[in-house]
Amino acid sequence: MLRCGAITLTAAAAIWTCISAKADVIAPPYASDYTLTNLGTPAGVPGPLGGITFLNDNTLLLGGNANRSSGAIYEIGVTRDSSGTIDGFSGSATLYATAPFIDGGLAFGPGGDLFATGYPNNTLLEYKPGDSSPDKTVDLSSAGITSSVGSSSSRPTVSSRFSVILAAGFTPPL
């Protein structure tokens, strides 16, 4: 069984099932390797919910008050069963960082920088390790992305530069 994939799907299920009214199903080719479990809404995270990523093996970061000026990133512990699969949340979430208009993107880049996307203001927020407010805000409209970015992911490059992969299909220079 692919533990990493199961963990990711289980954590994402907590967010996805909060906004999905229909039954979610794992496609047959993957059903033997993954499970989908509704963990409910984490205590202390105001909805609507936004992006999600792991801070470490046992701490989840997720956006709260998504798409609002009061948006923020919250951290909450996860609990695991005897096989290591996430089966719940530990305690109540606490504020990790302010994130105005946080949307669906939340990902770590090289050096531990955290990136978050913003909607409807179409921004990319960057946080240096340990900071609780954005160190840099990139206006994606001025970078040529005229619609909502939605989400982001990062990848290392062979040069000393860093690329952020955006759902809009454009990689702005950072």
Backbone as numpy.savetxt, mean C-alpha at the origin, in Angstrom:
# Nx Ny Nz CAx CAy CAz Cx Cy Cz
3.67 -24.69 -0.77 2.83 -23.51 -0.77 3.71 -22.27 -0.77
3.33 -21.24 -1.50 4.08 -20.00 -1.58 3.66 -19.09 -0.44
4.42 -19.10 0.66 4.04 -18.35 1.86 3.97 -16.85 1.58
4.93 -16.32 0.85 4.94 -14.89 0.59 3.68 -14.48 -0.16
3.30 -15.25 -1.17 2.10 -14.94 -1.93 0.85 -15.03 -1.08
0.80 -16.03 -0.20 -0.36 -16.19 0.66 -0.48 -15.01 1.61
0.65 -14.57 2.13 0.65 -13.43 3.05 0.15 -12.19 2.32
0.64 -11.94 1.14 0.25 -10.76 0.40 -1.23 -10.79 0.08
-1.73 -11.93 -0.41 -3.15 -12.02 -0.75 -4.01 -11.89 0.49
-3.60 -12.48 1.61 -4.39 -12.41 2.82 -4.48 -10.97 3.30
-3.36 -10.25 3.32 -3.37 -8.85 3.76 -4.18 -7.99 2.80
-4.01 -8.22 1.53 -4.76 -7.44 0.54 -6.25 -7.73 0.66
-6.60 -8.93 1.04 -8.01 -9.28 1.19 -8.69 -8.42 2.24
-7.94 -8.05 3.28 -8.51 -7.19 4.32 -8.97 -5.87 3.73
-8.21 -5.37 2.80 -8.55 -4.10 2.17 -9.60 -4.32 1.09
-9.35 -5.26 0.18 -10.21 -5.45 -0.98 -11.63 -5.81 -0.59
-11.81 -6.69 0.39 -13.16 -7.11 0.72 -13.96 -6.00 1.37
-13.28 -4.97 1.88 -14.00 -3.83 2.44 -14.70 -3.04 1.34
-14.18 -3.11 0.11 -14.77 -2.33 -0.97 -15.44 -3.21 -2.03
-15.35 -4.50 -1.88 -15.90 -5.41 -2.88 -17.18 -6.04 -2.36
-18.28 -5.89 -3.10 -19.55 -6.44 -2.67 -19.77 -7.86 -3.18
-19.05 -8.26 -4.21 -19.24 -9.59 -4.76 -18.21 -10.56 -4.16
-18.47 -11.84 -4.33 -17.55 -12.85 -3.82 -16.27 -12.86 -4.66
-15.14 -12.79 -3.99 -13.85 -12.84 -4.67 -13.40 -14.29 -4.77
-12.82 -14.63 -5.90 -12.41 -16.00 -6.16 -10.99 -16.00 -6.69
-10.19 -16.95 -6.24 -8.84 -17.12 -6.77 -8.94 -18.03 -7.99
-8.32 -17.61 -9.08 -8.38 -18.38 -10.33 -7.82 -19.79 -10.11
-8.41 -20.79 -10.77 -8.00 -22.19 -10.58 -6.50 -22.48 -10.64
-5.72 -21.88 -11.56 -4.30 -22.22 -11.58 -3.55 -21.82 -10.29
-4.14 -20.91 -9.51 -3.47 -20.42 -8.30 -4.14 -20.90 -7.02
-5.31 -21.47 -7.13 -6.10 -21.83 -5.96 -5.41 -22.82 -5.02
-4.55 -23.66 -5.54 -3.88 -24.63 -4.66 -2.72 -24.00 -3.89
-2.29 -22.80 -4.29 -1.16 -22.14 -3.64 -1.55 -20.95 -2.77
-2.76 -20.42 -2.94 -3.16 -19.21 -2.24 -4.51 -19.39 -1.57
-4.72 -18.62 -0.51 -6.03 -18.55 0.13 -6.42 -17.09 0.23
-7.70 -16.83 0.32 -8.22 -15.49 0.44 -9.08 -15.44 1.70
-8.70 -14.58 2.64 -9.38 -14.51 3.92 -9.74 -13.07 4.24
-10.97 -12.82 4.65 -11.39 -11.49 5.05 -11.04 -11.30 6.53
-10.10 -10.41 6.78 -9.68 -10.14 8.15 -10.47 -9.00 8.79
-11.34 -8.39 8.02 -12.12 -7.26 8.53 -11.30 -5.97 8.45
-11.87 -4.91 8.95 -11.20 -3.61 8.94 -10.31 -3.49 10.16
-9.06 -3.09 9.99 -8.17 -2.94 11.15 -8.65 -1.84 12.09
-8.65 -2.11 13.38 -9.07 -1.12 14.38 -8.16 0.10 14.33
-8.75 1.28 14.36 -7.99 2.50 14.42 -7.63 3.11 13.08
-8.06 2.49 11.98 -7.77 3.04 10.65 -9.08 3.58 10.08
-9.19 4.90 9.93 -10.42 5.47 9.39 -10.55 5.23 7.90
-11.75 4.87 7.47 -11.99 4.64 6.05 -12.29 5.95 5.35
-12.28 5.89 4.03 -11.96 4.73 3.20 -10.48 4.38 3.25
-10.20 3.09 2.99 -8.83 2.60 3.06 -8.09 2.83 1.76
-6.76 2.96 1.85 -5.92 3.21 0.68 -4.86 2.15 0.50
-3.67 2.57 0.07 -2.57 1.66 -0.24 -2.17 0.77 0.93
-1.44 -0.30 0.60 -1.04 -1.28 1.60 0.34 -1.83 1.27
1.18 -2.00 2.29 2.49 -2.64 2.14 2.94 -3.10 3.52
3.98 -3.89 3.55 4.54 -4.34 4.82 5.72 -3.49 5.22
5.77 -3.09 6.50 6.92 -2.40 7.07 8.00 -3.43 7.40
7.57 -4.55 7.93 8.44 -5.70 8.22 7.54 -6.94 8.22
8.06 -8.07 8.61 7.29 -9.32 8.54 6.00 -9.30 9.35
5.96 -8.49 10.40 4.81 -8.52 11.30 4.09 -7.19 11.46
4.40 -6.22 10.60 3.75 -4.92 10.68 3.28 -4.48 9.30
2.01 -4.15 9.24 1.37 -3.72 8.00 1.22 -2.21 8.02
1.50 -1.56 6.89 1.22 -0.14 6.71 0.04 -0.03 5.76
-0.92 0.84 6.06 -2.03 1.04 5.15 -2.58 2.45 5.26
-3.12 2.91 4.14 -3.68 4.25 4.08 -5.06 4.31 4.69
-5.32 5.38 5.42 -6.64 5.65 5.97 -7.08 7.04 5.54
-8.39 7.29 5.58 -8.95 8.55 5.08 -8.49 8.79 3.65
-8.48 7.73 2.86 -7.98 7.81 1.48 -8.72 8.86 0.67
-7.96 9.53 -0.20 -8.47 10.54 -1.12 -9.00 11.78 -0.41
-8.55 12.02 0.80 -8.97 13.19 1.58 -7.73 13.93 2.07
-7.87 15.21 2.32 -6.73 15.99 2.80 -6.22 15.48 4.14
-7.08 14.81 4.90 -6.69 14.24 6.20 -6.11 12.84 6.08
-5.81 12.39 4.86 -5.27 11.06 4.65 -3.98 10.84 5.43
-3.77 9.59 5.82 -2.59 9.25 6.61 -2.24 7.78 6.40
-1.02 7.44 6.79 -0.54 6.05 6.76 -0.54 5.56 8.20
-1.14 4.41 8.41 -1.22 3.81 9.74 -0.44 2.51 9.76
0.05 2.16 10.95 0.73 0.87 11.11 -0.01 0.03 12.13
-0.06 -1.27 11.84 -0.71 -2.21 12.75 0.00 -3.55 12.65
0.11 -4.21 13.78 0.70 -5.54 13.80 -0.25 -6.58 13.23
0.32 -7.66 12.75 -0.48 -8.78 12.27 -0.17 -10.00 13.14
-1.15 -10.87 13.26 -0.96 -12.13 13.97 -0.91 -13.25 12.94
-0.27 -14.34 13.32 -0.11 -15.47 12.40 -0.49 -16.77 13.08
-0.97 -17.70 12.27 -1.28 -19.03 12.79 0.01 -19.86 12.86
-0.10 -21.11 13.24 1.09 -21.96 13.42 1.86 -22.20 12.14
1.21 -22.00 10.99 1.92 -22.19 9.72 2.53 -20.88 9.20
2.33 -19.78 9.91 2.89 -18.50 9.50 1.97 -17.64 8.66
0.76 -18.11 8.39 -0.21 -17.35 7.61 -0.86 -16.29 8.48
-1.01 -15.10 7.95 -1.65 -14.02 8.70 -3.10 -14.38 8.96
-3.52 -14.26 10.24 -4.89 -14.61 10.59 -5.62 -13.50 11.34
-4.99 -12.33 11.49 -5.66 -11.23 12.18 -4.74 -10.05 12.39
-5.29 -9.05 13.08 -4.54 -7.85 13.42 -4.25 -7.85 14.91
-3.17 -7.21 15.30 -2.76 -7.14 16.69 -2.98 -5.72 17.21
-3.93 -5.57 18.11 -4.18 -4.27 18.71 -4.85 -3.29 17.77
-4.61 -2.01 18.06 -5.19 -0.94 17.27 -4.08 -0.23 16.50
-4.40 0.24 15.31 -3.42 0.91 14.47 -2.99 2.24 15.09
-1.76 2.65 14.76 -1.25 3.95 15.19 -0.79 4.72 13.96
-0.75 6.04 14.09 -0.33 6.89 12.99 1.14 6.65 12.67
1.45 6.41 11.42 2.82 6.24 10.95 3.32 7.52 10.29
2.48 8.12 9.44 2.86 9.35 8.74 1.62 10.02 8.17
1.67 11.34 8.02 0.61 12.04 7.31 0.76 11.74 5.82
-0.34 11.67 5.12 -0.31 11.36 3.68 -1.53 11.98 3.02
-1.52 13.30 2.82 -2.68 13.96 2.23 -3.09 13.30 0.92
-4.37 12.95 0.82 -4.98 12.39 -0.39 -4.40 11.03 -0.78
-3.86 10.26 0.19 -3.30 8.94 -0.15 -4.31 8.14 -0.96
-3.80 7.44 -1.96 -4.64 6.63 -2.84 -4.22 5.17 -2.71
-4.16 4.45 -3.82 -3.89 3.02 -3.79 -2.43 2.62 -3.79
-1.52 3.56 -3.98 -0.11 3.21 -4.07 0.63 3.43 -2.77
1.34 2.42 -2.31 2.18 2.52 -1.12 3.28 1.46 -1.27
4.52 1.91 -1.47 5.60 0.96 -1.75 6.94 1.53 -1.29
7.82 0.66 -0.85 9.18 1.05 -0.47 10.09 1.00 -1.68
11.02 1.96 -1.74 12.04 1.99 -2.77 13.40 1.75 -2.14
14.45 1.93 -2.90 15.81 1.72 -2.39 16.12 2.67 -1.23
16.94 2.20 -0.33 17.32 3.03 0.81 16.23 3.18 1.85
15.13 2.46 1.67 14.05 2.53 2.65 13.08 3.67 2.45
13.23 4.44 1.37 12.26 5.51 1.10 10.90 4.88 0.82
9.85 5.53 1.34 8.48 5.08 1.14 7.81 6.03 0.15
7.07 5.46 -0.79 6.36 6.26 -1.79 4.86 5.98 -1.67
4.06 7.04 -1.82 2.61 6.92 -1.79 2.03 7.77 -2.91
0.93 7.30 -3.50 0.26 8.10 -4.53 -0.89 8.87 -3.90
-1.24 10.00 -4.54 -2.33 10.83 -4.05 -3.39 11.05 -5.12
-4.66 11.05 -4.67 -5.80 11.32 -5.55 -6.80 12.14 -4.76
-7.45 13.12 -5.31 -7.56 13.49 -6.71 -6.51 14.51 -7.16
-5.55 14.82 -6.30 -4.55 15.84 -6.66 -3.41 15.30 -7.52
-3.40 14.00 -7.81 -2.46 13.39 -8.76 -1.00 13.64 -8.36
-0.62 13.15 -7.19 0.72 13.36 -6.67 1.42 12.05 -6.33
2.73 12.15 -6.18 3.56 11.08 -5.67 4.29 11.65 -4.46
4.10 11.03 -3.30 4.73 11.47 -2.06 5.94 10.60 -1.77
7.02 11.21 -1.27 8.21 10.46 -0.90 8.56 10.75 0.56
8.85 9.69 1.31 9.21 9.79 2.72 10.58 9.18 2.92
11.48 9.91 3.55 12.77 9.35 3.94 12.54 8.49 5.18
13.40 7.49 5.42 13.21 6.61 6.57 13.07 7.40 7.88
12.03 7.07 8.63 11.80 7.69 9.93 10.99 8.97 9.91
10.71 9.52 8.73 9.96 10.77 8.66 8.46 10.51 8.70
7.73 11.42 9.34 6.29 11.24 9.51 5.45 12.19 8.66
6.10 12.87 7.75 5.40 13.68 6.76 6.21 13.61 5.47
5.57 13.89 4.33 6.29 13.76 3.06 7.50 14.71 2.98
8.63 14.18 2.51 9.82 14.99 2.27 9.76 15.63 0.91
9.03 15.00 -0.01 8.93 15.51 -1.37 7.56 15.14 -1.91
6.94 16.10 -2.60 5.67 15.86 -3.28 5.86 16.21 -4.74
5.64 15.21 -5.62 5.77 15.42 -7.06 4.38 15.58 -7.65
4.14 16.71 -8.32 2.89 16.93 -9.04 2.98 16.16 -10.36
2.27 15.06 -10.44 2.37 14.19 -11.61 1.74 14.82 -12.85
0.79 15.73 -12.68 0.21 16.42 -13.84 1.26 17.23 -14.56
2.12 17.90 -13.79 3.18 18.70 -14.42 4.26 17.81 -15.03
4.28 16.52 -14.65 5.24 15.58 -15.22 4.66 14.85 -16.43
3.44 15.27 -16.86 2.85 14.68 -18.05 1.81 13.62 -17.80
1.51 13.31 -16.54 0.47 12.34 -16.23 -0.79 13.14 -15.92
-1.75 13.12 -16.83 -2.90 14.01 -16.69 -4.10 13.36 -16.02
-4.04 12.06 -15.78 -5.15 11.42 -15.07 -4.61 10.82 -13.78
-5.48 10.23 -13.01 -5.08 9.65 -11.73 -4.05 8.55 -11.91
-3.03 8.58 -11.08 -2.01 7.54 -11.13 -2.51 6.24 -10.50
-3.31 6.32 -9.46 -3.89 5.13 -8.84 -2.96 4.36 -7.94
-1.87 3.83 -8.48 -0.98 3.00 -7.68 0.45 3.16 -8.16
1.38 2.61 -7.40 2.79 2.66 -7.78 3.51 1.43 -7.26
4.65 1.19 -7.86 5.56 0.14 -7.41 6.95 0.63 -7.74
7.95 0.03 -7.17 9.30 0.48 -7.47 10.14 -0.68 -7.98
11.23 -0.33 -8.67 12.18 -1.34 -9.12 13.55 -0.70 -9.14
14.57 -1.46 -8.82 15.92 -0.91 -8.92 16.34 -0.80 -10.38
17.22 0.10 -10.67 17.74 0.24 -12.02 19.23 -0.09 -12.01
19.79 -0.28 -13.18 21.21 -0.61 -13.27 22.08 0.62 -13.08
21.49 1.80 -13.23 22.26 3.02 -13.00 22.08 3.46 -11.56
22.60 4.60 -11.23 22.46 5.12 -9.87 21.11 5.78 -9.67
20.31 5.89 -10.73 18.99 6.50 -10.63 17.96 5.47 -10.14
16.84 5.96 -9.77 15.77 5.13 -9.26 14.52 5.37 -10.10
13.79 4.33 -10.41 12.56 4.46 -11.18 11.37 4.08 -10.33
10.29 4.79 -10.51 9.02 4.45 -9.89 8.09 4.06 -11.02
7.48 2.90 -10.91 6.57 2.41 -11.93 5.17 2.82 -11.51
4.50 3.58 -12.36 3.18 4.08 -12.04 2.13 3.39 -12.89
0.94 3.22 -12.33 -0.13 2.54 -13.06 -0.52 3.26 -14.33
-0.26 4.56 -14.39 -0.60 5.32 -15.60 0.34 4.98 -16.76
1.41 4.23 -16.49 2.31 3.80 -17.55 3.41 4.78 -17.89
3.67 5.72 -17.00 4.70 6.73 -17.24 5.66 6.72 -16.07
6.95 6.76 -16.32 7.95 6.80 -15.25 8.59 8.17 -15.24
8.21 9.02 -14.28 8.79 10.37 -14.24 10.19 10.34 -13.69
11.05 11.26 -14.10 12.38 11.34 -13.51 12.26 11.90 -12.10
12.89 11.25 -11.13 12.84 11.71 -9.74 14.21 12.14 -9.28
